[in-house]
């Protein structure tokens, strides 16, 4: 995932805005983020599968996976709340 974020950082850089055509810089940024998100989705999917396969006893799966999803939702909500409270990049 980190390797695919490098083109995104290049596309968003001041160097790319000065040196590359705007379309190329935009494609680097959007394409890198898109491919990186696909990698993250695949990683999350594999973690969920491993959890489902290795939790013993099977009756505990619902509880463990419920806690996992609630923690994911909490961090997602915290990220959204932070972006609302600190909308300017320099904050």
Number of C-alpha atoms within 10 A of each C-alpha: 14 11 10 18 20 16 19 22 16 17 24 16 13 12 11 17 16 10 9 13 10 13 11 13 24 18 14 22 21 17 17 23 20 15 16 19 15 13 15 14 12 12 13 12 12 12 12 14 11 11 15 16 11 10 14 10 7 10 9 12 16 12 10 14 15 12 12 14 13 12 12 12 12 12 12 12 12 12 12 12 12 11 12 10 10 11 10 8 6 5 6
